[in-house]
């Protein structure tokens, strides 16, 4: 049984299942989903709680199975938590999880809570994951994407009786807030709570938020491609500056940029060969948010532009490894800025018509 995070509270009010599996990569959202389940369980008399963290291949699963099958010593009902940080329980664990799933059905005294990282295609194909899904409630916790972050912040502020100004002023305030906390949802939550400590309930101005919210953003090199494809030049600059300040390796950032360009070129060539867009995207492992971004970018990028970007990426590859390239900055981060901004600029506007292959390469 699948339960959306947004519907979890309503689901819990209707009645508890004996088995819950929560999977996702964002620590804050996973913790909040599990806290909601624990609160509902305690309200139903599950006052004792045992926690087992699977630490490796030699973990003793017999303790978990014994806890799941035994009566509580100090309470009528108990919560059994099984945390698997790697998402890989091993052979013995796979068998134990299937047994837990089977024993959980109809068990009124033990609520079992299994915590996993985000389930990928391989995990979903395992027998133990299928058993957990069939026997209980499966809660998938998705990360908050940058586009949805301002609304998420607004909802959190509303919970504590605060709001931003209406209209464009409020949108500007929320966008500023999101820029300061992007990629760091736990810190974003803490910054929202800080507003409640500093200001009374009611409407907050941009100046109040600007003074209160710290810059706690954390950037992922592989999220940089999303900003480029969306044509968000300012965000690209902010992410590159942040990655450099955090000590990220220039080689790794270049790899992320170059991989995005190569994938765009592969999909473009597949479309030119007559393959349908959904098939071309799937063959190049493009899904989720990136599907929409690719569709948008491909409508703006010509084949010549993509060839130029590939050539530019080749030049910058040498620069980040200590070589020089004519017409390019010698500094690796300056070269990365130019490369990423060129792609973002082309993704922001339709390609010019009649571009000749004889034109000079980008960056030359």
Protein Blocks (a to p, Z undefined) as FASTA:
>chain_A
ZZdfklmmmmmmnopcfbdcdddfblklmmmmmmmmmmmmmmnopabccddddfbjklcf
klmmmmmmpccfkbmbdcdddddfkopnbjmlmmmmmmmmmmmgopakbccddddddddf
klmmpmklmmmmmmmccdddddddfklmmmmmmmmmmmnopacdehjllmmmmmmmmmmm
goilklmmmmmmmmmmmpccddddfklmmmmmccfbdcdfklmmmmmmnopaklmmmmmm
mmmmnopafklmmmmmmmmmmmmmmmmmmmmnopafklmmmmnopghjllmmmmmmmmmp
cfklmmmmmmmmmmmmmmmnopacehiafblklmmmmmmmmmmmmmmpccdehiafkbcc
ehZZ
